[in-house]
Amino acid sequence: MGVRSILYFLARILGDINAVRKNRIGRRIGRRAAGKATGRIFRGIFK
């Protein structure tokens, strides 16, 4: 794992913690799922 990967990982964890504190975890999970689905679609198109 490179330094950048570790930093992105920590940012994601901190974002999850922040979402839990502000009671927005459902929104965050939905957006993450939508982002993953979009990434899969684009990966298929531009493969």
MMTF fields as JSON, N, C-alpha, C and O atoms, coordinates in Angstrom:
{
  "mmtfVersion": "1.0.0",
  "mmtfProducer": "UNKNOWN",
  "numBonds": 187,
  "numAtoms": 188,
  "numGroups": 47,
  "numChains": 1,
  "numModels": 1,
  "chainsPerModel": [1],
  "groupsPerChain": [47],
  "chainIdList": ["A"],
  "bondAtomList": [4, 2, 8, 6, 12, 10, 16, 14, 20, 18, 24, 22, 28, 26, 32, 30, 36, 34, 40, 38, 44, 42, 48, 46, 52, 50, 56, 54, 60, 58, 64, 62, 68, 66, 72, 70, 76, 74, 80, 78, 84, 82, 88, 86, 92, 90, 96, 94, 100, 98, 104, 102, 108, 106, 112, 110, 116, 114, 120, 118, 124, 122, 128, 126, 132, 130, 136, 134, 140, 138, 144, 142, 148, 146, 152, 150, 156, 154, 160, 158, 164, 162, 168, 166, 172, 170, 176, 174, 180, 178, 184, 182],
  "bondOrderList": [1, 1, 1, 1, 1, 1, 1, 1, 1, 1, 1, 1, 1, 1, 1, 1, 1, 1, 1, 1, 1, 1, 1, 1, 1, 1, 1, 1, 1, 1, 1, 1, 1, 1, 1, 1, 1, 1, 1, 1, 1, 1, 1, 1, 1, 1],
  "groupList": [{"groupName": "MET", "atomNameList": ["N", "CA", "C", "O"], "elementList": ["N", "C", "C", "O"], "formalChargeList": [0, 0, 0, 0], "bondAtomList": [1, 0, 2, 1, 3, 2], "bondOrderList": [1, 1, 2], "singleLetterCode": "M", "chemCompType": "L-PEPTIDE LINKING"}, {"groupName": "GLY", "atomNameList": ["N", "CA", "C", "O"], "elementList": ["N", "C", "C", "O"], "formalChargeList": [0, 0, 0, 0], "bondAtomList": [1, 0, 2, 1, 3, 2], "bondOrderList": [1, 1, 2], "singleLetterCode": "G", "chemCompType": "PEPTIDE LINKING"}, {"groupName": "VAL", "atomNameList": ["N", "CA", "C", "O"], "elementList": ["N", "C", "C", "O"], "formalChargeList": [0, 0, 0, 0], "bondAtomList": [1, 0, 2, 1, 3, 2], "bondOrderList": [1, 1, 2], "singleLetterCode": "V", "chemCompType": "L-PEPTIDE LINKING"}, {"groupName": "ARG", "atomNameList": ["N", "CA", "C", "O"], "elementList": ["N", "C", "C", "O"], "formalChargeList": [0, 0, 0, 0], "bondAtomList": [1, 0, 2, 1, 3, 2], "bondOrderList": [1, 1, 2], "singleLetterCode": "R", "chemCompType": "L-PEPTIDE LINKING"}, {"groupName": "SER", "atomNameList": ["N", "CA", "C", "O"], "elementList": ["N", "C", "C", "O"], "formalChargeList": [0, 0, 0, 0], "bondAtomList": [1, 0, 2, 1, 3, 2], "bondOrderList": [1, 1, 2], "singleLetterCode": "S", "chemCompType": "L-PEPTIDE LINKING"}, {"groupName": "ILE", "atomNameList": ["N", "CA", "C", "O"], "elementList": ["N", "C", "C", "O"], "formalChargeList": [0, 0, 0, 0], "bondAtomList": [1, 0, 2, 1, 3, 2], "bondOrderList": [1, 1, 2], "singleLetterCode": "I", "chemCompType": "L-PEPTIDE LINKING"}, {"groupName": "LEU", "atomNameList": ["N", "CA", "C", "O"], "elementList": ["N", "C", "C", "O"], "formalChargeList": [0, 0, 0, 0], "bondAtomList": [1, 0, 2, 1, 3, 2], "bondOrderList": [1, 1, 2], "singleLetterCode": "L", "chemCompType": "L-PEPTIDE LINKING"}, {"groupName": "TYR", "atomNameList": ["N", "CA", "C", "O"], "elementList": ["N", "C", "C", "O"], "formalChargeList": [0, 0, 0, 0], "bondAtomList": [1, 0, 2, 1, 3, 2], "bondOrderList": [1, 1, 2], "singleLetterCode": "Y", "chemCompType": "L-PEPTIDE LINKING"}, {"groupName": "PHE", "atomNameList": ["N", "CA", "C", "O"], "elementList": ["N", "C", "C", "O"], "formalChargeList": [0, 0, 0, 0], "bondAtomList": [1, 0, 2, 1, 3, 2], "bondOrderList": [1, 1, 2], "singleLetterCode": "F", "chemCompType": "L-PEPTIDE LINKING"}, {"groupName": "ALA", "atomNameList": ["N", "CA", "C", "O"], "elementList": ["N", "C", "C", "O"], "formalChargeList": [0, 0, 0, 0], "bondAtomList": [1, 0, 2, 1, 3, 2], "bondOrderList": [1, 1, 2], "singleLetterCode": "A", "chemCompType": "L-PEPTIDE LINKING"}, {"groupName": "ASP", "atomNameList": ["N", "CA", "C", "O"], "elementList": ["N", "C", "C", "O"], "formalChargeList": [0, 0, 0, 0], "bondAtomList": [1, 0, 2, 1, 3, 2], "bondOrderList": [1, 1, 2], "singleLetterCode": "D", "chemCompType": "L-PEPTIDE LINKING"}, {"groupName": "ASN", "atomNameList": ["N", "CA", "C", "O"], "elementList": ["N", "C", "C", "O"], "formalChargeList": [0, 0, 0, 0], "bondAtomList": [1, 0, 2, 1, 3, 2], "bondOrderList": [1, 1, 2], "singleLetterCode": "N", "chemCompType": "L-PEPTIDE LINKING"}, {"groupName": "LYS", "atomNameList": ["N", "CA", "C", "O"], "elementList": ["N", "C", "C", "O"], "formalChargeList": [0, 0, 0, 0], "bondAtomList": [1, 0, 2, 1, 3, 2], "bondOrderList": [1, 1, 2], "singleLetterCode": "K", "chemCompType": "L-PEPTIDE LINKING"}, {"groupName": "THR", "atomNameList": ["N", "CA", "C", "O"], "elementList": ["N", "C", "C", "O"], "formalChargeList": [0, 0, 0, 0], "bondAtomList": [1, 0, 2, 1, 3, 2], "bondOrderList": [1, 1, 2], "singleLetterCode": "T", "chemCompType": "L-PEPTIDE LINKING"}],
  "groupTypeList": [0, 1, 2, 3, 4, 5, 6, 7, 8, 6, 9, 3, 5, 6, 1, 10, 5, 11, 9, 2, 3, 12, 11, 3, 5, 1, 3, 3, 5, 1, 3, 3, 9, 9, 1, 12, 9, 13, 1, 3, 5, 8, 3, 1, 5, 8, 12],
  "groupIdList": [1, 2, 3, 4, 5, 6, 7, 8, 9, 10, 11, 12, 13, 14, 15, 16, 17, 18, 19, 20, 21, 22, 23, 24, 25, 26, 27, 28, 29, 30, 31, 32, 33, 34, 35, 36, 37, 38, 39, 40, 41, 42, 43, 44, 45, 46, 47],
  "secStructList": [7, 7, 2, 2, 2, 2, 2, 2, 2, 2, 2, 2, 2, 2, 2, 2, 2, 2, 2, 2, 2, 6, 6, 7, 2, 2, 2, 2, 2, 2, 2, 2, 2, 2, 2, 2, 2, 2, 2, 2, 2, 2, 2, 2, 2, 7, 7],
  "xCoordList": [0.839, 0.0, 0.874, 1.807, 0.548, 1.287, 0.726, -0.314, 1.418, 1.003, -0.357, -1.212, -0.553, -1.818, -2.982, -4.044, -2.798, -3.844, -4.221, -5.399, -3.223, -3.476, -4.256, -5.191, -3.877, -4.575, -6.037, -6.929, -6.28, -7.647, -8.458, -9.63, -7.837, -8.507, -8.903, -10.033, -7.969, -8.261, -9.353, -10.2, -9.337, -10.369, -11.741, -12.728, -11.803, -13.081, -13.59, -14.778, -12.695, -13.079, -13.561, -14.581, -12.827, -13.223, -14.565, -15.372, -14.803, -16.093, -17.225, -18.312, -16.978, -17.991, -18.298, -19.459, -17.263, -17.45, -18.244, -19.148, -17.912, -18.603, -20.075, -20.947, -20.352, -21.733, -22.539, -23.71, -21.924, -22.614, -22.946, -24.042, -21.998, -22.224, -23.377, -24.137, -23.5, -24.527, -25.808, -26.69, -25.908, -27.074, -27.351, -28.506, -26.297, -26.448, -25.845, -25.464, -25.762, -25.1, -25.88, -25.281, -27.202, -28.021, -27.748, -27.634, -27.644, -27.334, -25.974, -25.804, -25.006, -23.638, -23.573, -22.903, -24.273, -24.289, -24.928, -24.45, -26.011, -26.684, -25.792, -25.74, -25.089, -24.198, -23.032, -22.605, -22.518, -21.395, -21.843, -21.119, -23.023, -23.544, -23.781, -23.476, -24.327, -24.562, -23.239, -23.145, -22.235, -20.919, -20.286, -19.68, -20.424, -19.865, -20.579, -19.942, -21.913, -22.678, -22.295, -22.131, -22.153, -21.76, -20.379, -20.148, -19.461, -18.118, -18.129, -17.379, -18.964, -19.052, -19.604, -19.137, -20.606, -21.197, -20.162, -20.002, -19.453, -18.458, -17.287, -16.723, -16.931, -15.855, -16.247, -15.421, -17.516, -18.002, -18.035, -17.757, -18.371, -18.465, -17.09, -16.873, -16.154, -14.853, -13.758, -12.572, -14.149, -13.186, -12.31, -11.456],
  "yCoordList": [-1.197, 0.0, 1.245, 1.375, 2.149, 3.394, 4.41, 4.191, 5.502, 6.57, 7.122, 7.38, 7.3, 7.854, 6.928, 7.395, 5.636, 4.666, 4.726, 4.667, 4.842, 4.913, 6.177, 6.141, 7.296, 8.555, 8.497, 8.966, 7.925, 7.791, 6.868, 7.128, 5.805, 4.876, 5.594, 5.459, 6.357, 7.091, 8.134, 8.336, 8.792, 9.79, 9.141, 9.709, 7.939, 7.239, 6.85, 6.991, 6.364, 5.985, 7.203, 7.143, 8.312, 9.532, 10.055, 10.561, 9.937, 10.334, 9.482, 9.991, 8.179, 7.292, 7.683, 7.722, 7.97, 8.364, 9.659, 9.789, 10.606, 11.888, 11.703, 12.346, 10.83, 10.575, 9.949, 10.282, 9.049, 8.428, 9.482, 9.489, 10.36, 11.413, 12.329, 12.778, 12.602, 13.543, 12.834, 13.463, 11.535, 10.729, 10.771, 10.851, 10.716, 10.733, 9.482, 9.494, 8.421, 7.211, 6.578, 6.028, 6.652, 6.086, 6.761, 6.104, 8.094, 8.86, 8.471, 8.304, 8.328, 8.009, 6.62, 6.422, 5.657, 4.298, 4.297, 3.621, 5.056, 5.145, 5.745, 5.25, 6.807, 7.455, 6.557, 6.516, 5.838, 4.935, 3.814, 3.456, 3.266, 2.204, 2.733, 2.053, 3.949, 4.546, 4.777, 4.556, 5.213, 5.446, 4.167, 4.143, 3.101, 1.814, 1.313, 0.803, 1.457, 1.006, 1.813, 1.252, 3.118, 3.976, 3.587, 3.539, 3.309, 2.895, 1.605, 1.464, 0.669, -0.6, -0.383, -0.99, 0.491, 0.767, 1.401, 0.979, 2.423, 3.104, 2.181, 2.274, 1.313, 0.358, -0.542, -0.874, -0.928, -1.776, -1.04, -1.63, 0.245, 1.029, 1.326, 1.189, 1.739, 2.192, 1.138, 1.466, -0.093, -1.18, -1.379, -2.265],
  "zCoordList": [0.0, 0.0, 0.0, 0.791, -0.9, -0.951, 0.025, 0.647, 0.147, 1.058, 0.646, 1.494, -0.654, -1.138, -0.808, -0.396, -0.98, -0.677, 0.803, 1.156, 1.652, 3.096, 3.426, 4.226, 2.812, 3.073, 2.611, 3.317, 1.43, 0.949, 1.857, 2.129, 2.316, 3.233, 4.525, 4.994, 5.095, 6.324, 6.107, 6.977, 4.959, 4.662, 4.594, 5.063, 4.003, 3.909, 5.302, 5.593, 6.152, 7.514, 8.291, 8.977, 8.183, 8.885, 8.371, 9.151, 7.08, 6.518, 7.061, 7.335, 7.219, 7.798, 9.239, 9.645, 10.0, 11.398, 11.475, 12.3, 10.627, 10.604, 10.23, 10.814, 9.264, 8.847, 9.981, 10.165, 10.741, 11.869, 12.927, 13.486, 13.189, 14.182, 13.799, 14.658, 12.509, 12.041, 11.582, 10.997, 11.845, 11.472, 9.977, 9.559, 9.169, 7.72, 7.087, 5.917, 7.855, 7.355, 6.201, 5.276, 6.253, 5.176, 3.847, 2.812, 3.886, 2.685, 2.132, 0.924, 3.033, 2.616, 1.987, 0.973, 2.594, 2.037, 0.653, -0.257, 0.5, -0.798, -1.86, -2.987, -1.51, -2.474, -2.836, -3.99, -1.85, -2.132, -3.071, -4.0, -2.834, -3.698, -5.11, -6.09, -5.216, -6.534, -7.257, -8.464, -6.537, -7.14, -7.64, -8.712, -6.865, -7.296, -8.543, -9.465, -8.575, -9.735, -10.969, -12.052, -10.811, -11.933, -12.436, -13.644, -11.518, -11.903, -12.696, -13.662, -12.304, -13.033, -14.439, -15.403, -14.542, -15.857, -16.777, -17.922, -16.27, -17.085, -17.429, -18.52, -16.525, -16.781, -17.952, -18.802, -17.979, -19.077, -20.394, -21.439, -20.367, -21.587, -22.173, -23.377, -21.298, -21.764, -21.667, -21.634, -21.623, -21.469, -22.661, -22.658]
}
